[in-house]
């Protein structure tokens, strides 16, 4: 690997099985999650340790640290606007 250099390693990264699996997970999140623009597919480490895979989508970490947070923020923003404090 050292002889490839950084550019060589990056050029062949998608052919590495675990990188391809992680990229599949990001694509899957993009396809099913309305908050993808916020989290960009989540954290590979959480996907792996919660599911044993890198191509998983929603995890407990995702639900509690991303989705519930965003739902709370949106609820507060709606209440703020509803009270005419925009």
N, CA, C and O of each residue as an XYZ file, in Angstrom:
344
protein
N       0.801     -1.201      0.000
C       0.000      0.000      0.000
C       0.844      1.264      0.000
O       0.493      2.249     -0.651
N       1.953      1.241      0.727
C       2.781      2.447      0.793
C       3.251      2.876     -0.578
O       3.360      4.071     -0.856
N       3.533      1.906     -1.444
C       4.034      2.278     -2.774
C       2.957      2.941     -3.638
O       3.282      3.626     -4.608
N       1.688      2.746     -3.298
C       0.606      3.385     -4.053
C       0.493      4.867     -3.732
O       0.098      5.657     -4.590
N       0.828      5.245     -2.533
C       0.650      6.624     -2.104
C      -0.815      6.910     -1.817
O      -1.687      6.079     -2.071
N      -1.064      8.076     -1.294
C      -2.433      8.453     -0.922
C      -3.364      8.472     -2.132
O      -4.477      7.950     -2.063
N      -2.927      9.058     -3.218
C      -3.774      9.144     -4.415
C      -4.136      7.754     -4.931
O      -5.278      7.521     -5.328
N      -3.187      6.841     -4.928
C      -3.449      5.480     -5.384
C      -4.425      4.751     -4.479
O      -5.310      4.040     -4.955
N      -4.266      4.927     -3.185
C      -5.192      4.293     -2.224
C      -6.603      4.840     -2.396
O      -7.570      4.077     -2.390
N      -6.728      6.147     -2.549
C      -8.045      6.744     -2.732
C      -8.686      6.312     -4.046
O      -9.898      6.107     -4.112
N      -7.883      6.175     -5.075
C      -8.408      5.779     -6.382
C      -9.007      4.380     -6.359
O      -9.937      4.096     -7.115
N      -8.496      3.510     -5.513
C      -9.017      2.141     -5.476
C      -9.863      1.857     -4.243
O     -10.212      0.704     -3.989
N     -10.196      2.882     -3.478
C     -10.936      2.703     -2.226
C     -12.274      1.998     -2.427
O     -12.632      1.127     -1.634
N     -13.013      2.354     -3.462
C     -14.338      1.755     -3.674
C     -14.258      0.265     -3.976
O     -15.265     -0.434     -3.862
N     -13.116     -0.226     -4.349
C     -12.958     -1.666     -4.613
C     -12.621     -2.440     -3.341
O     -12.580     -3.670     -3.354
N     -12.381     -1.728     -2.252
C     -12.115     -2.357     -0.964
C     -13.467     -2.751     -0.363
O     -14.343     -1.897     -0.226
N     -13.655     -4.010     -0.006
C     -14.982     -4.479      0.427
C     -15.645     -3.654      1.522
O     -16.830     -3.338      1.408
N     -14.923     -3.294      2.579
C     -15.585     -2.561      3.650
C     -15.919     -1.127      3.248
O     -16.901     -0.570      3.737
N     -15.131     -0.525      2.374
C     -15.444      0.821      1.888
C     -16.683      0.760      0.996
O     -17.568      1.609      1.106
N     -16.750     -0.233      0.117
C     -17.920     -0.392     -0.753
C     -19.183     -0.612      0.085
O     -20.241     -0.069     -0.233
N     -19.074     -1.409      1.156
C     -20.227     -1.654      2.032
C     -20.671     -0.362      2.716
O     -21.869     -0.096      2.816
N     -19.721      0.437      3.183
C     -20.044      1.707      3.830
C     -20.697      2.671      2.841
O     -21.650      3.366      3.194
N     -20.198      2.720      1.617
C     -20.793      3.580      0.599
C     -22.206      3.122      0.242
O     -23.079      3.951     -0.018
N     -22.435      1.808      0.228
C     -23.788      1.284      0.008
C     -24.723      1.754      1.119
O     -25.881      2.084      0.862
N     -24.219      1.786      2.358
C     -25.025      2.262      3.477
C     -25.387      3.724      3.332
O     -26.515      4.122      3.622
N     -24.439      4.521      2.886
C     -24.719      5.943      2.664
C     -25.768      6.106      1.573
O     -26.687      6.913      1.714
N     -25.642      5.348      0.490
C     -26.641      5.400     -0.589
C     -28.018      4.968     -0.090
O     -29.032      5.552     -0.472
N     -28.051      3.946      0.764
C     -29.325      3.474      1.307
C     -29.961      4.546      2.191
O     -31.170      4.766      2.127
N     -29.162      5.203      3.003
C     -29.684      6.288      3.839
C     -30.227      7.417      2.970
O     -31.299      7.957      3.245
N     -29.495      7.769      1.934
C     -29.936      8.831      1.026
C     -31.305      8.500      0.426
O     -32.138      9.387      0.237
N     -31.528      7.231      0.132
C     -32.769      6.810     -0.524
C     -33.971      6.807      0.417
O     -35.102      6.985     -0.035
N     -33.748      6.609      1.717
C     -34.900      6.422      2.609
C     -35.064      7.484      3.690
O     -36.109      7.523      4.340
N     -34.096      8.326      3.901
C     -34.158      9.237      5.050
C     -34.338     10.684      4.626
O     -33.576     11.209      3.814
N     -35.353     11.316      5.185
C     -35.617     12.720      4.860
C     -34.611     13.669      5.519
O     -34.565     14.854      5.186
N     -33.817     13.156      6.441
C     -32.810     13.973      7.110
C     -31.401     13.738      6.577
O     -30.426     14.140      7.211
N     -31.286     13.099      5.435
C     -29.974     12.771      4.893
C     -29.094     14.010      4.738
O     -27.895     13.948      5.012
N     -29.657     15.116      4.311
C     -28.862     16.334      4.123
C     -28.252     16.804      5.436
O     -27.227     17.486      5.435
N     -28.867     16.447      6.543
C     -28.373     16.826      7.873
C     -27.255     15.896      8.344
O     -26.217     16.373      8.802
N     -27.445     14.590      8.244
C     -26.462     13.661      8.825
C     -25.523     13.039      7.788
O     -24.478     12.498      8.150
N     -25.881     13.111      6.511
C     -25.043     12.604      5.418
C     -24.784     11.101      5.493
O     -23.754     10.618      5.021
N     -25.721     10.368      6.087
C     -25.587      8.914      6.114
C     -25.093      8.347      7.424
O     -24.866      7.142      7.532
N     -24.926      9.186      8.406
C     -24.569      8.698      9.731
C     -23.119      8.299      9.895
O     -22.271      8.567      9.043
N     -22.868      7.663     10.997
C     -21.514      7.271     11.367
C     -21.311      5.778     11.136
O     -22.069      4.957     11.652
N     -20.305      5.433     10.374
C     -20.028      4.022     10.079
C     -19.784      3.225     11.352
O     -20.196      2.068     11.444
N     -19.128      3.820     12.323
C     -18.833      3.104     13.558
C     -20.112      2.690     14.274
O     -20.189      1.579     14.798
N     -21.112      3.561     14.307
C     -22.375      3.210     14.945
C     -23.101      2.125     14.169
O     -23.658      1.199     14.757
N     -23.093      2.238     12.861
C     -23.732      1.212     12.042
C     -23.101     -0.150     12.314
O     -23.799     -1.147     12.496
N     -21.779     -0.176     12.339
C     -21.079     -1.441     12.526
C     -21.326     -2.037     13.912
O     -21.654     -3.218     14.026
N     -21.176     -1.244     14.949
C     -21.297     -1.796     16.292
C     -22.737     -2.082     16.701
O     -22.971     -2.897     17.593
N     -23.708     -1.423     16.061
C     -25.109     -1.722     16.372
C     -25.669     -2.857     15.525
O     -26.533     -3.604     15.986
N     -25.188     -2.994     14.297
C     -25.793     -3.987     13.398
C     -24.815     -5.038     12.893
O     -25.229     -6.073     12.371
N     -23.525     -4.779     13.047
C     -22.521     -5.690     12.515
C     -22.272     -5.498     11.031
O     -21.555     -6.282     10.409
N     -22.863     -4.456     10.464
C     -22.714     -4.166      9.034
C     -22.469     -2.677      8.833
O     -22.807     -1.861      9.691
N     -21.884     -2.335      7.702
C     -21.661     -0.931      7.367
C     -22.697     -0.394      6.388
O     -22.744      0.808      6.128
N     -23.530     -1.283      5.843
C     -24.540     -0.837      4.878
C     -25.920     -0.690      5.520
O     -26.925     -0.622      4.811
N     -25.980     -0.643      6.834
C     -27.237     -0.433      7.544
C     -27.712      1.005      7.331
O     -26.957      1.864      6.877
N     -28.954      1.240      7.662
C     -29.472      2.613      7.582
C     -29.673      3.128      9.014
O     -28.696      3.469      9.682
N     -30.887      3.189      9.481
C     -31.164      3.778     10.787
C     -30.590      2.940     11.930
O     -30.709      1.714     11.944
N     -29.975      3.619     12.874
C     -29.449      2.975     14.071
C     -30.056      3.664     15.295
O     -30.702      4.705     15.174
N     -29.846      3.088     16.447
C     -30.310      3.709     17.691
C     -29.643      5.075     17.870
O     -30.293      6.044     18.262
N     -28.357      5.141     17.581
C     -27.643      6.418     17.663
C     -28.286      7.450     16.746
O     -28.462      8.605     17.132
N     -28.631      7.040     15.547
C     -29.272      7.923     14.575
C     -30.605      8.443     15.121
O     -30.876      9.644     15.081
N     -31.424      7.537     15.626
C     -32.737      7.929     16.153
C     -32.618      8.897     17.321
O     -33.332      9.899     17.377
N     -31.720      8.601     18.253
C     -31.671      9.402     19.469
C     -30.842     10.679     19.345
O     -31.163     11.676     19.993
N     -29.801     10.675     18.543
C     -28.951     11.858     18.477
C     -29.210     12.725     17.252
O     -28.787     13.881     17.221
N     -29.879     12.206     16.269
C     -30.138     12.979     15.055
C     -31.632     13.220     14.842
O     -32.083     14.364     14.796
N     -32.385     12.147     14.714
C     -33.799     12.287     14.374
C     -34.605     12.956     15.490
O     -35.360     13.892     15.226
N     -34.454     12.491     16.723
C     -35.211     13.096     17.822
C     -34.783     14.538     18.060
O     -35.616     15.393     18.362
N     -33.503     14.810     17.927
C     -33.022     16.181     18.055
C     -33.669     17.076     17.003
O     -34.173     18.151     17.329
N     -33.659     16.644     15.756
C     -34.229     17.451     14.685
C     -35.746     17.611     14.855
O     -36.285     18.688     14.601
N     -36.431     16.550     15.282
C     -37.871     16.657     15.527
C     -38.155     17.693     16.605
O     -39.077     18.495     16.463
N     -37.374     17.685     17.678
C     -37.552     18.670     18.740
C     -37.290     20.084     18.265
O     -38.041     21.003     18.595
N     -36.235     20.264     17.495
C     -35.927     21.589     16.964
C     -37.034     22.091     16.041
O     -37.416     23.261     16.096
N     -37.548     21.196     15.189
C     -38.627     21.591     14.275
C     -39.903     21.936     15.044
O     -40.592     22.898     14.706
N     -40.212     21.160     16.066
C     -41.395     21.421     16.884
C     -41.269     22.794     17.566
O     -42.225     23.569     17.580
N     -40.104     23.088     18.124
C     -39.893     24.385     18.755
C     -39.949     25.516     17.742
O     -40.512     26.574     18.024
N     -39.371     25.302     16.563
C     -39.405     26.331     15.522
C     -40.836     26.605     15.083
O     -41.207     27.761     14.880
N     -41.645     25.562     14.932
C     -43.052     25.738     14.540
C     -43.810     26.505     15.614
O     -44.627     27.372     15.302
N     -43.543     26.190     16.876
C     -44.205     26.899     17.973
C     -43.754     28.359     17.989
O     -44.566     29.262     18.189
N     -42.477     28.582     17.782
C     -41.920     29.940     17.762
C     -42.579     30.770     16.661
O     -42.973     31.912     16.894
N     -42.697     30.197     15.468
C     -43.320     30.905     14.349
C     -44.812     31.062     14.592
O     -45.387     32.100     14.265
N     -45.452     30.033     15.169
C     -46.882     30.091     15.461
C     -47.242     31.173     16.456
O     -48.359     31.691     16.428
N     -46.316     31.526     17.338
C     -46.545     32.573     18.316
C     -46.237     33.944     17.734
O     -46.355     34.953     18.429
N     -45.847     33.990     16.481
C     -45.563     35.265     15.814
C     -44.258     35.892     16.212
O     -44.121     37.114     16.157
N     -43.294     35.095     16.613
C     -42.001     35.642     17.033
C     -40.938     35.471     15.952
O     -39.760     35.314     16.275
N     -41.318     35.497     14.707
C     -40.335     35.271     13.637
C     -39.459     36.423     13.369
O     -38.596     36.351     12.494
